[in-house]
Amino acid sequence: MHWADPSTLDLLRVLAEQGAAVPLMLLVTSRPEFRAPWPHRSHHTVITLAPLERGEALRMVGEVAERQAISSEMMEALVTRTGGVPLFIEEVTRLLLEGDGRGGAQQIPLTLHASLTARLDRLGSAKVVAQIASVLGRELAYPLIRAVAGSSETVLAAALERLAEADLIHVQGMPPDSTYRFKHTLVQDAAYESLLKSRRRELHRAAARALNDEFQETAEAQPELLAYYLTEAGDNEAAIAAWQRAGEGALHRAAYIEASKHLGKAIELAEGLGDGSTERLLRLRLQIAYGQALIPSRGYGAAETTAAFARAAELAAGIEDAAERFLARYGLWAGSIVRGEPKAVRTLSAAFLRDAEREPNSPELMWGHRIMGSSLWYEGDYIGAQERLEQVLASYDPQLHRPLAFRYGVDVGVAGMVWLAVTLWPLGKIARARRLAEQALAHAPGTGHLATVAYALFFECNLDLLCRDTGRLLTHAESLVTMSREHGLAFYLATGTFVLGYARWRTGERQSGEADMRLGKRMLGEQGQHLWLPLYEACRAETEAETSHVDSAIATLHDAFAESERTGQHAELHRVRGDILLRVDRPDFTAAEAAFARAIEIARSQRTRSFELRATLALAKLYHETQRNEAARALLRPALEGFSPTQEFLEIEQAQTLLAALNS
């Protein structure tokens, strides 16, 4: 596993998680320094492989040597020198068997690498073919070896056969349809390191030429392979273009970790180019694509993502390409709103919209409204947010705007729908909020953009939290966690883990729910996610209070208030605080009443009627319990105006039931 690529690790992660539920045994090996990128579960076992003991090593030597005699003195020296490492034992034994037997124990190399090098040296012309193959990769097809080697079929076939007989490569099939694989990466390394640097470059250049001229399908399907050969050949400009194609292709396949690695290679090479406008524009585009790859795999607020877009903004200064400037600014804005930086959010969104309004027919104007709408929601201006987000939906053309999802990291139509949904629900427009969220979930797969599907699920989970719909939350959170694990979406996995824990806690799985909430909170903190943190902290505080950990609940809520002080997202926090104050051994009715009244005051100022009704119901219950029925009636009547009972908002029916009881 220590050599596994990100996609293979993603597959192994899924299999490792499935092991407890299906009849599956997965056996993998790795070096000690490898750390599996998934949590250790009860159905996982780690076995440490120690070096072979003396008796085992002697038996292995005997098995490799078969009927050929090795002196006892040589056997002892071999076992001692190889330190019980199986591959070393095997290779040294073969080296001795291939030699003339003279030199005694001095024939035994001090290292495995030296042993492999010595075996290659004895292969004559076959060593040259092994060197060529080492440049091409650990596993390769006969036609590519033939194209790069440039030797006759007879000579090449004989050399490959000799390598196979020496057990240095494994063969599958017959030429010209055969494929070859080095027995071990260390064999490939030994052959590669025996080449002069000038010869390596020459062979890499030949491999790149062969891919371009004779294997165009392979070059198109695996541009990263072509990019690697070009890089090692020193052809940097062509290598940058190939790495860029590989990175953008990986982005379209939702292979975000690969995309970031490929684009990172391109950026590294591009830094060595000149500083003209063409080179700056190339670097800018690479940085933006790199940032888009980091968003799902690292998170909007991660340090690497922030640095990528900060560099993009620096390169965008003085660039005439307006579209690229907008993309750089959007990346900075997205990071700021996720990290909870109100001043930067306000400045960047205003600047984006101001510049976009100079291009009234451009898609950037729609993005400007989307960004401003989200920023206003963040500040607690729900009415202003609705106005901007309605403009997004009015202007959205799926055929025209879907391709932009791969540049901005999300489809603007889906983004507009989900942001408007979480804006309308607090405003009391319950039915339309739910319809928009469902439309977003239905529309997202059609974009062909996996991150957009995750984005829609992410917001659906947050809407479910607002609605307190545990059934829906459990379904959507499970989907979000599964998708995030399968595709390495660290940003969405953090939220999914927390909300899934909350849903499980609510459905009675207290222990696993508690563990997932704790893990999810840690993951959110590691990524610098602050956007929805007050809501999550409020949920966490409620669970703590319900299990009689009132002091912990108050401390959690204190942290949530500190987070929300910079934003307008705090009406619900005051209501939750009031509920918790009534759960202490000696309920503080006065403080609870003040908390509910403050929640109502904020909700009215923001015209968030759902939050107002929820807080009003809490205060009315308190008044009823303290024999202030007239005050309770006076609160409930206006708060209920315009609301009809719905399963989407159960507090409406509860408030109506309480009002009827008060009236009777």
C-alpha positions as CSV (number, residue, x, y, z in Angstrom):
1,M,0.0,0.0,0.0
2,H,2.9,2.4,0.5
3,W,3.1,2.7,-3.3
4,A,-0.6,2.9,-3.9
5,D,-2.1,5.8,-5.9
6,P,-5.0,7.9,-4.4
7,S,-7.7,6.1,-6.4
8,T,-6.5,2.7,-5.2
9,L,-6.4,3.9,-1.6
10,D,-10.0,5.2,-2.1
11,L,-11.1,1.7,-3.3
12,L,-9.3,0.1,-0.3
13,R,-10.9,2.5,2.0
14,V,-14.4,1.5,0.8
15,L,-13.5,-2.2,1.0
16,A,-12.0,-1.8,4.5
17,E,-15.3,-0.2,5.7
18,Q,-17.4,-3.0,4.0
19,G,-15.5,-5.8,5.8
20,A,-17.9,-5.9,8.8
21,A,-21.0,-6.1,6.6
22,V,-20.1,-8.6,3.9
23,P,-18.2,-11.9,3.6
24,L,-15.0,-10.3,2.6
25,M,-11.3,-10.9,3.5
26,L,-8.9,-8.2,2.4
27,L,-5.2,-8.9,2.9
28,V,-2.8,-6.1,2.1
29,T,0.9,-5.4,2.8
30,S,2.8,-2.2,3.5
31,R,6.0,-0.9,4.9
32,P,6.0,0.1,8.6
33,E,5.9,3.9,7.9
34,F,2.6,3.6,6.0
35,R,-0.5,4.9,7.8
36,A,-3.9,3.8,6.4
37,P,-6.1,6.8,5.5
38,W,-9.1,5.2,7.3
39,P,-10.0,4.6,11.0
40,H,-9.0,1.4,12.6
41,R,-12.2,-0.7,13.2
42,S,-12.9,-3.7,15.4
43,H,-12.9,-6.0,12.3
44,H,-9.4,-4.8,11.2
45,T,-6.3,-6.6,12.4
46,V,-2.7,-5.4,12.0
47,I,0.0,-8.1,11.8
48,T,3.6,-7.1,12.1
49,L,6.0,-9.2,10.0
50,A,9.3,-9.7,11.8
51,P,12.4,-10.9,9.9
52,L,12.7,-14.6,9.3
53,E,14.3,-16.6,12.0
54,R,17.5,-18.5,11.3
55,G,15.7,-21.8,10.7
56,E,13.2,-20.2,8.4
57,A,15.9,-18.4,6.5
58,L,17.9,-21.6,6.0
59,R,14.8,-23.4,4.7
60,M,14.1,-20.6,2.3
61,V,17.7,-20.8,0.9
62,G,17.3,-24.5,0.4
63,E,14.0,-24.0,-1.4
64,V,15.4,-21.4,-3.8
65,A,18.6,-23.4,-4.4
66,E,16.6,-26.6,-4.9
67,R,19.1,-29.4,-5.8
68,Q,22.2,-27.1,-6.1
69,A,24.6,-27.4,-3.3
70,I,25.7,-24.4,-1.1
71,S,28.3,-24.9,1.5
72,S,27.3,-24.7,5.1
73,E,29.8,-21.9,5.6
74,M,28.2,-19.9,2.8
75,M,24.7,-20.7,4.1
76,E,25.5,-19.3,7.5
77,A,27.1,-16.2,6.0
78,L,24.2,-15.6,3.7
79,V,21.6,-15.9,6.6
80,T,23.7,-13.5,8.7
81,R,24.3,-10.9,6.0
82,T,20.7,-10.8,4.8
83,G,19.2,-10.1,8.2
84,G,16.2,-12.4,7.7
85,V,14.7,-10.2,4.8
86,P,13.0,-12.6,2.4
87,L,13.6,-10.7,-0.8
88,F,17.3,-10.2,0.1
89,I,17.7,-13.9,0.9
90,E,16.1,-14.9,-2.4
91,E,18.1,-12.5,-4.5
92,V,21.5,-13.2,-2.8
93,T,20.9,-17.0,-3.2
94,R,20.2,-16.6,-6.9
95,L,23.3,-14.4,-7.2
96,L,25.4,-17.1,-5.7
97,L,23.9,-19.8,-7.8
98,E,24.6,-17.7,-11.0
99,G,28.2,-17.1,-9.9
100,D,31.3,-19.3,-10.2
101,G,31.4,-20.1,-6.5
102,R,34.8,-18.4,-5.9
103,G,35.3,-15.6,-3.4
104,G,33.5,-17.3,-0.5
105,A,31.4,-15.2,1.8
106,Q,33.0,-12.1,0.3
107,Q,30.7,-12.6,-2.7
108,I,27.6,-11.7,-0.6
109,P,26.7,-8.1,-1.2
110,L,26.2,-5.8,1.8
111,T,22.8,-4.5,0.7
112,L,19.8,-5.8,-1.3
113,H,20.3,-3.0,-3.8
114,A,23.9,-4.2,-4.4
115,S,22.7,-7.7,-4.8
116,L,20.2,-6.7,-7.5
117,T,22.7,-4.6,-9.3
118,A,25.2,-7.5,-9.3
119,R,22.6,-9.8,-10.8
120,L,21.7,-7.3,-13.5
121,D,25.4,-6.9,-14.4
122,R,25.6,-10.6,-15.2
123,L,22.8,-10.5,-17.7
124,G,24.9,-9.0,-20.6
125,S,22.7,-7.4,-23.3
126,A,19.5,-8.3,-21.4
127,K,20.6,-5.7,-18.8
128,V,20.2,-3.0,-21.5
129,V,16.6,-4.1,-22.0
130,A,16.0,-4.1,-18.3
131,Q,17.3,-0.5,-18.1
132,I,14.9,0.5,-20.9
133,A,12.0,-1.2,-19.3
134,S,12.9,0.5,-15.9
135,V,12.4,3.9,-17.6
136,L,9.0,3.0,-19.0
137,G,7.5,1.8,-15.7
138,R,6.9,-1.2,-13.5
139,E,4.3,-2.7,-15.8
140,L,4.5,-2.2,-19.5
141,A,3.4,-3.6,-22.9
142,Y,5.6,-5.3,-25.4
143,P,4.8,-2.8,-28.3
144,L,6.1,0.2,-26.2
145,I,9.3,-1.6,-25.2
146,R,9.9,-2.5,-28.9
147,A,9.3,1.1,-30.0
148,V,11.7,2.6,-27.5
149,A,14.4,-0.2,-27.7
150,G,14.6,0.1,-31.5
151,S,16.2,-3.4,-31.7
152,S,15.2,-6.4,-33.7
153,E,12.3,-8.5,-32.6
154,T,14.6,-11.5,-32.2
155,V,17.1,-9.7,-30.0
156,L,14.4,-8.1,-27.9
157,A,12.5,-11.3,-27.4
158,A,15.7,-13.2,-26.3
159,A,16.6,-10.4,-23.8
160,L,13.1,-10.4,-22.3
161,E,13.1,-14.2,-22.1
162,R,16.4,-14.1,-20.2
163,L,15.1,-11.6,-17.8
164,A,12.1,-13.8,-17.2
165,E,14.3,-16.9,-16.7
166,A,16.3,-14.9,-14.1
167,D,13.0,-14.2,-12.3
168,L,13.5,-10.5,-12.5
169,I,10.4,-9.9,-14.6
170,H,7.1,-11.7,-14.9
171,V,5.5,-12.2,-18.3
172,Q,1.8,-12.5,-19.3
173,G,0.9,-13.5,-22.9
174,M,2.9,-13.9,-26.0
175,P,4.5,-11.1,-28.1
176,P,3.2,-8.8,-29.6
177,D,0.3,-9.0,-27.1
178,S,2.5,-9.7,-24.0
179,T,2.9,-7.5,-20.9
180,Y,5.8,-7.4,-18.5
181,R,6.0,-6.5,-14.9
182,F,9.1,-6.2,-12.7
183,K,9.1,-8.8,-10.0
184,H,9.6,-6.0,-7.4
185,T,9.9,-2.2,-7.6
186,L,13.4,-2.5,-6.1
187,V,14.4,-4.5,-9.2
188,Q,13.2,-1.7,-11.4
189,D,15.0,0.9,-9.2
190,A,18.3,-1.0,-9.4
191,A,18.1,-1.1,-13.2
192,Y,17.1,2.5,-13.4
193,E,19.8,3.8,-11.1
194,S,22.5,2.0,-13.2
195,L,21.8,4.4,-16.1
196,L,23.7,7.5,-16.7
197,K,21.5,10.6,-16.4
198,S,22.1,11.6,-20.0
199,R,20.9,8.1,-21.1
200,R,17.8,8.4,-18.8
201,R,16.8,11.6,-20.5
202,E,17.4,10.1,-23.9
203,L,15.2,7.1,-23.1
204,H,12.4,9.3,-21.6
205,R,12.4,11.4,-24.7
206,A,12.1,8.3,-26.8
207,A,9.2,7.1,-24.7
208,A,7.4,10.4,-25.0
209,R,8.0,10.4,-28.8
210,A,6.7,6.8,-29.1
211,L,3.5,7.7,-27.1
212,N,2.8,10.7,-29.3
213,D,3.6,9.0,-32.6
214,E,2.5,5.4,-32.2
215,F,0.3,5.2,-29.1
216,Q,-1.9,8.3,-29.3
217,E,-4.8,6.5,-27.6
218,T,-2.6,5.8,-24.6
219,A,-1.3,9.3,-24.6
220,E,-4.9,10.7,-24.6
221,A,-6.1,8.3,-22.0
222,Q,-3.1,8.6,-19.7
223,P,-1.7,12.2,-20.2
224,E,0.0,11.9,-16.9
225,L,2.2,9.1,-18.3
226,L,3.2,11.3,-21.2
227,A,3.8,14.2,-18.8
228,Y,6.1,12.1,-16.7
229,Y,8.2,11.1,-19.7
230,L,8.4,14.7,-20.9
231,T,9.4,15.9,-17.4
232,E,12.2,13.4,-17.1
233,A,13.3,14.3,-20.6
234,G,13.6,17.9,-19.6
235,D,11.0,19.1,-22.1
236,N,9.3,21.4,-19.6
237,E,6.9,23.3,-21.8
238,A,5.4,20.1,-23.3
239,A,5.4,18.5,-19.9
240,I,3.4,21.4,-18.4
241,A,0.7,21.1,-21.1
242,A,0.5,17.3,-20.5
243,W,0.3,17.7,-16.7
244,Q,-2.4,20.4,-17.2
245,R,-4.4,18.0,-19.4
246,A,-4.0,15.2,-16.9
247,G,-5.1,17.5,-14.0
248,E,-8.1,18.8,-15.8
249,G,-9.1,15.3,-16.9
250,A,-8.9,14.1,-13.3
251,L,-11.1,17.0,-12.2
252,H,-13.8,16.0,-14.7
253,R,-13.6,12.4,-13.4
254,A,-13.9,13.7,-9.8
255,A,-10.4,12.2,-9.0
256,Y,-9.5,15.3,-7.0
257,I,-6.4,14.0,-5.2
258,E,-4.9,12.9,-8.5
259,A,-5.9,16.3,-10.0
260,S,-4.2,18.2,-7.3
261,K,-1.0,16.2,-7.8
262,H,-0.9,16.5,-11.6
263,L,-1.6,20.3,-11.4
264,G,0.9,20.7,-8.6
265,K,3.5,19.2,-11.0
266,A,2.5,21.6,-13.7
267,I,2.7,24.6,-11.4
268,E,6.2,23.5,-10.1
269,L,7.5,23.4,-13.7
270,A,5.7,26.6,-14.8
271,E,7.5,28.6,-12.1
272,G,10.6,28.1,-14.1
273,L,9.1,29.9,-17.2
274,G,9.5,33.6,-18.0
275,D,7.3,36.3,-16.5
276,G,5.6,37.6,-19.6
277,S,1.8,37.9,-19.9
278,T,1.4,34.6,-21.6
279,E,3.4,32.7,-18.8
280,R,1.5,34.6,-16.1
281,L,-1.9,33.7,-17.6
282,L,-0.8,30.0,-17.8
283,R,0.3,30.0,-14.1
284,L,-3.0,31.7,-13.2
285,R,-5.1,29.1,-14.9
286,L,-3.0,26.3,-13.3
287,Q,-3.4,27.9,-9.8
288,I,-7.2,28.2,-10.2
289,A,-7.6,24.6,-11.4
290,Y,-5.3,23.5,-8.6
291,G,-7.5,25.4,-6.1
292,Q,-10.6,23.7,-7.5
293,A,-9.0,20.3,-7.0
294,L,-8.2,21.2,-3.4
295,I,-11.7,22.4,-2.4
296,P,-13.3,18.9,-2.2
297,S,-10.2,17.0,-1.2
298,R,-8.9,19.5,1.4
299,G,-11.7,21.9,2.0
300,Y,-12.6,25.5,1.2
301,G,-10.9,26.8,4.3
302,A,-7.8,24.7,4.3
303,A,-4.4,26.4,4.3
304,E,-3.4,24.8,1.0
305,T,-6.6,26.0,-0.7
306,T,-6.3,29.5,0.6
307,A,-2.7,29.7,-0.5
308,A,-3.6,28.4,-4.0
309,F,-6.2,31.1,-4.5
310,A,-4.1,33.8,-2.9
311,R,-1.4,33.0,-5.4
312,A,-4.0,33.1,-8.2
313,A,-5.2,36.5,-7.1
314,E,-1.6,37.8,-7.1
315,L,-1.1,36.5,-10.7
316,A,-4.5,37.9,-11.8
317,A,-3.3,41.5,-11.0
318,G,-2.8,43.1,-14.4
319,I,-4.2,40.2,-16.4
320,E,-6.7,41.3,-19.0
321,D,-8.6,38.0,-18.9
322,A,-11.6,39.0,-16.7
323,A,-13.0,35.5,-16.4
324,E,-9.8,34.3,-14.7
325,R,-9.8,37.3,-12.3
326,F,-13.3,36.4,-11.3
327,L,-12.3,32.8,-10.6
328,A,-9.4,33.8,-8.4
329,R,-11.6,36.2,-6.4
330,Y,-14.3,33.6,-6.1
331,G,-11.9,31.1,-4.6
332,L,-10.8,33.7,-2.0
333,W,-14.4,34.6,-1.1
334,A,-15.4,30.9,-0.7
335,G,-12.5,30.3,1.7
336,S,-13.3,33.4,3.7
337,I,-17.0,32.6,4.2
338,V,-16.2,29.0,5.2
339,R,-13.5,30.2,7.7
340,G,-15.9,32.8,9.1
341,E,-14.2,36.1,8.1
342,P,-17.0,38.6,7.8
343,K,-14.9,41.6,6.7
344,A,-13.2,39.6,3.9
345,V,-16.6,38.2,2.9
346,R,-18.2,41.6,2.6
347,T,-15.2,43.1,0.7
348,L,-14.7,40.3,-1.8
349,S,-18.4,39.8,-2.6
350,A,-18.9,43.6,-3.1
351,A,-15.9,43.7,-5.4
352,F,-17.0,40.7,-7.4
353,L,-20.5,42.0,-7.9
354,R,-19.3,45.5,-8.8
355,D,-16.9,44.2,-11.5
356,A,-19.5,41.7,-12.7
357,E,-22.1,44.5,-13.2
358,R,-19.8,46.0,-15.8
359,E,-20.4,42.8,-17.8
360,P,-24.2,42.6,-17.8
361,N,-24.4,39.7,-20.3
362,S,-21.7,37.6,-18.7
363,P,-22.3,34.5,-16.5
364,E,-20.1,36.2,-13.9
365,L,-23.0,38.6,-13.1
366,M,-25.2,35.6,-12.1
367,W,-22.3,34.4,-9.9
368,G,-22.0,37.9,-8.4
369,H,-25.7,37.7,-7.3
370,R,-25.1,34.2,-5.9
371,I,-22.0,35.3,-4.0
372,M,-23.8,38.4,-2.7
373,G,-26.9,36.4,-1.7
374,S,-24.8,33.9,0.3
375,S,-22.9,36.8,2.0
376,L,-26.1,38.5,3.0
377,W,-27.4,35.3,4.4
378,Y,-24.2,34.9,6.4
379,E,-24.8,38.4,7.9
380,G,-28.4,37.6,8.8
381,D,-30.0,39.7,6.0
382,Y,-32.4,37.0,4.8
383,I,-34.6,39.4,2.8
384,G,-31.6,40.8,0.9
385,A,-30.3,37.3,0.4
386,Q,-33.6,36.1,-1.1
387,E,-33.6,39.0,-3.5
388,R,-30.2,38.2,-4.9
389,L,-30.7,34.4,-5.0
390,E,-34.0,34.8,-6.9
391,Q,-32.1,36.6,-9.6
392,V,-29.8,33.6,-9.9
393,L,-32.6,31.2,-10.5
394,A,-34.3,33.6,-12.9
395,S,-31.1,33.9,-15.1
396,Y,-30.0,30.2,-14.9
397,D,-29.8,28.3,-18.2
398,P,-28.7,24.7,-17.6
399,Q,-27.3,24.3,-21.1
400,L,-25.3,27.5,-21.0
401,H,-24.2,27.4,-17.4
402,R,-23.5,23.8,-16.5
403,P,-20.0,23.7,-18.0
404,L,-19.0,26.5,-15.5
405,A,-19.3,24.0,-12.7
406,F,-15.9,22.6,-13.5
407,R,-14.4,26.1,-13.3
408,Y,-16.2,27.3,-10.1
409,G,-16.4,24.0,-8.4
410,V,-20.2,23.8,-8.3
411,D,-23.1,24.3,-10.6
412,V,-24.5,27.9,-10.1
413,G,-28.1,26.7,-10.5
414,V,-27.8,24.1,-7.8
415,A,-25.9,26.5,-5.6
416,G,-28.7,29.1,-6.1
417,M,-31.4,26.6,-5.2
418,V,-29.9,25.3,-2.0
419,W,-28.8,28.7,-0.7
420,L,-32.3,30.0,-1.4
421,A,-33.8,27.0,0.4
422,V,-31.9,27.6,3.6
423,T,-32.9,31.3,3.3
424,L,-36.6,30.8,2.7
425,W,-37.1,28.2,5.5
426,P,-36.2,30.7,8.3
427,L,-38.4,33.3,6.5
428,G,-41.3,31.0,7.1
429,K,-41.7,29.8,3.4
430,I,-41.5,26.2,4.4
431,A,-43.0,24.4,1.4
432,R,-41.0,26.3,-1.2
433,A,-37.8,25.8,0.7
434,R,-38.3,22.0,0.7
435,R,-39.2,22.0,-3.0
436,L,-36.1,23.9,-3.9
437,A,-33.9,21.5,-1.9
438,E,-35.5,18.5,-3.6
439,Q,-35.1,20.1,-7.0
440,A,-31.4,20.7,-6.3
441,L,-30.9,17.0,-5.4
442,A,-32.7,15.9,-8.5
443,H,-30.9,18.4,-10.8
444,A,-27.4,17.9,-9.4
445,P,-26.6,14.4,-11.0
446,G,-27.5,15.8,-14.5
447,T,-24.6,18.3,-14.2
448,G,-22.1,15.5,-14.5
449,H,-20.2,17.1,-11.7
450,L,-19.8,15.0,-8.6
451,A,-18.8,17.9,-6.3
452,T,-22.2,19.5,-7.2
453,V,-24.0,16.4,-6.0
454,A,-22.1,16.5,-2.8
455,Y,-22.8,20.2,-2.4
456,A,-26.5,19.6,-2.8
457,L,-26.4,16.8,-0.2
458,F,-24.4,19.0,2.1
459,F,-27.0,21.7,2.1
460,E,-29.9,19.2,2.3
461,C,-28.3,18.0,5.5
462,N,-28.2,21.5,6.9
463,L,-31.8,22.1,5.9
464,D,-32.8,18.9,7.6
465,L,-31.0,20.2,10.8
466,L,-32.9,23.4,10.6
467,C,-36.2,21.6,10.1
468,R,-35.3,19.0,12.8
469,D,-36.3,16.2,10.4
470,T,-34.3,13.3,11.8
471,G,-35.5,10.8,9.3
472,R,-34.5,12.8,6.3
473,L,-31.2,13.8,8.0
474,L,-30.2,10.2,8.6
475,T,-30.8,9.3,4.9
476,H,-29.0,12.3,3.5
477,A,-26.1,12.2,5.9
478,E,-25.5,8.5,5.2
479,S,-25.4,9.3,1.4
480,L,-23.1,12.2,2.0
481,V,-20.7,10.2,4.1
482,T,-20.6,7.3,1.7
483,M,-20.0,9.5,-1.3
484,S,-17.3,11.5,0.6
485,R,-15.4,8.3,1.6
486,E,-15.6,6.8,-1.9
487,H,-14.3,10.0,-3.6
488,G,-12.0,11.4,-0.9
489,L,-14.1,14.5,-0.3
490,A,-12.7,15.6,3.0
491,F,-14.7,18.8,3.2
492,Y,-18.0,17.0,2.9
493,L,-16.9,14.1,5.0
494,A,-16.3,16.3,8.0
495,T,-19.9,17.7,8.0
496,G,-21.4,14.4,7.0
497,T,-19.7,12.6,9.9
498,F,-21.0,15.2,12.4
499,V,-24.6,15.3,11.2
500,L,-24.8,11.6,10.8
501,G,-23.7,11.3,14.4
502,Y,-26.4,13.7,15.5
503,A,-29.0,11.8,13.5
504,R,-27.9,8.5,15.0
505,W,-28.0,10.0,18.5
506,R,-31.6,11.2,17.9
507,T,-32.7,7.8,16.7
508,G,-31.3,6.1,19.9
509,E,-27.8,5.1,18.8
510,R,-26.3,7.2,21.6
511,Q,-22.8,5.7,21.8
512,S,-22.0,5.7,18.1
513,G,-23.7,9.0,17.5
514,E,-21.7,10.6,20.3
515,A,-18.4,9.2,18.8
516,D,-19.3,10.5,15.3
517,M,-20.2,13.9,16.5
518,R,-16.9,14.2,18.4
519,L,-15.0,13.0,15.3
520,G,-16.9,15.3,13.0
521,K,-16.3,18.3,15.2
522,R,-12.5,17.5,15.2
523,M,-12.5,17.2,11.4
524,L,-14.4,20.5,11.0
525,G,-11.8,22.2,13.2
526,E,-8.9,20.7,11.3
527,Q,-10.3,22.1,8.1
528,G,-11.2,25.5,9.5
529,Q,-14.9,25.1,8.8
530,H,-16.9,27.8,10.6
531,L,-19.8,28.6,8.3
532,W,-22.4,26.2,9.9
533,L,-20.6,25.7,13.1
534,P,-23.1,27.7,15.3
535,L,-25.9,25.4,14.2
536,Y,-23.8,22.3,14.8
537,E,-22.7,23.6,18.3
538,A,-26.4,24.2,19.1
539,C,-27.3,20.6,18.2
540,R,-24.4,19.3,20.2
541,A,-25.4,21.4,23.2
542,E,-28.9,20.0,23.0
543,T,-27.7,16.4,23.2
544,E,-25.5,17.2,26.1
545,A,-28.3,18.9,28.0
546,E,-30.6,15.9,27.3
547,T,-28.1,13.6,28.9
548,S,-27.8,15.8,32.0
549,H,-24.5,17.2,31.1
550,V,-25.8,20.7,31.5
551,D,-22.5,22.3,32.3
552,S,-20.9,20.9,29.2
553,A,-23.9,22.1,27.2
554,I,-23.6,25.6,28.5
555,A,-19.8,25.6,27.6
556,T,-20.5,24.3,24.1
557,L,-23.1,27.0,23.6
558,H,-20.7,29.6,24.9
559,D,-18.3,28.6,22.1
560,A,-21.2,28.8,19.6
561,F,-22.0,32.3,20.7
562,A,-18.4,33.4,20.3
563,E,-18.5,32.0,16.7
564,S,-21.8,33.7,15.9
565,E,-20.9,37.1,17.3
566,R,-19.3,37.9,14.0
567,T,-22.3,36.9,11.9
568,G,-26.1,37.2,11.9
569,Q,-26.6,33.5,12.6
570,H,-27.6,33.5,16.3
571,A,-31.3,33.7,16.8
572,E,-31.6,30.0,17.4
573,L,-28.7,30.0,19.8
574,H,-30.6,32.2,22.3
575,R,-33.6,29.8,22.1
576,V,-31.4,26.8,22.7
577,R,-29.8,28.6,25.6
578,G,-33.2,29.2,27.2
579,D,-34.1,25.5,26.8
580,I,-30.9,24.5,28.5
581,L,-31.3,27.0,31.4
582,L,-34.6,25.2,32.2
583,R,-32.9,21.8,32.5
584,V,-30.6,22.7,35.4
585,D,-31.4,21.3,38.9
586,R,-32.9,24.7,39.8
587,P,-34.3,26.2,36.6
588,D,-33.5,29.8,36.1
589,F,-36.8,31.0,34.7
590,T,-35.8,34.7,34.6
591,A,-32.7,34.0,32.5
592,A,-34.5,31.5,30.3
593,E,-37.3,34.1,29.7
594,A,-34.7,36.7,28.7
595,A,-33.0,34.2,26.3
596,F,-36.3,33.4,24.6
597,A,-37.2,37.1,24.4
598,R,-33.8,37.9,22.8
599,A,-34.3,35.1,20.3
600,I,-37.7,36.5,19.4
601,E,-36.3,40.1,19.1
602,I,-33.5,38.9,16.7
603,A,-35.9,36.8,14.6
604,R,-38.3,39.7,14.2
605,S,-35.5,42.1,13.2
606,Q,-34.4,39.5,10.6
607,R,-38.1,38.7,9.6
608,T,-37.2,35.0,10.2
609,R,-40.7,33.9,11.1
610,S,-39.8,30.2,11.6
611,F,-37.2,31.1,14.2
612,E,-39.6,33.5,15.7
613,L,-42.4,30.9,16.1
614,R,-40.0,28.4,17.5
615,A,-38.8,30.8,20.2
616,T,-42.3,32.1,20.8
617,L,-43.5,28.6,21.4
618,A,-40.7,28.0,23.9
619,L,-41.5,31.3,25.8
620,A,-45.3,30.6,25.7
621,K,-44.7,27.2,27.3
622,L,-42.7,28.9,30.0
623,Y,-45.5,31.5,30.6
624,H,-48.1,28.7,30.7
625,E,-46.0,26.7,33.3
626,T,-45.7,29.9,35.4
627,Q,-49.4,30.7,35.2
628,R,-49.1,33.6,32.7
629,N,-51.6,32.3,30.2
630,E,-52.7,35.7,28.9
631,A,-49.1,36.6,28.0
632,A,-48.7,33.2,26.3
633,R,-51.9,33.8,24.2
634,A,-50.7,37.3,23.3
635,L,-47.4,35.9,22.0
636,L,-48.8,32.9,20.1
637,R,-51.6,34.5,18.1
638,P,-49.4,36.9,16.0
639,A,-46.6,34.4,15.7
640,L,-49.0,31.8,14.1
641,E,-50.5,34.1,11.5
642,G,-50.0,32.8,8.0
643,F,-48.8,29.4,9.1
644,S,-50.7,26.1,8.3
645,P,-49.8,22.8,10.0
646,T,-47.2,20.8,8.0
647,Q,-45.0,17.8,8.7
648,E,-42.1,20.0,7.5
649,F,-42.5,22.2,10.6
650,L,-44.1,20.4,13.5
651,E,-43.9,23.4,15.8
652,I,-46.8,25.0,14.0
653,E,-49.2,22.2,15.1
654,Q,-47.7,22.3,18.6
655,A,-48.2,26.0,18.9
656,Q,-51.8,25.7,17.6
657,T,-52.5,23.0,20.2
658,L,-51.1,25.1,23.0
659,L,-53.1,28.1,21.9
660,A,-56.3,26.1,21.8
661,A,-55.6,24.8,25.3
662,L,-55.0,28.3,26.5
663,N,-58.2,29.6,24.9
664,S,-60.2,26.8,26.6
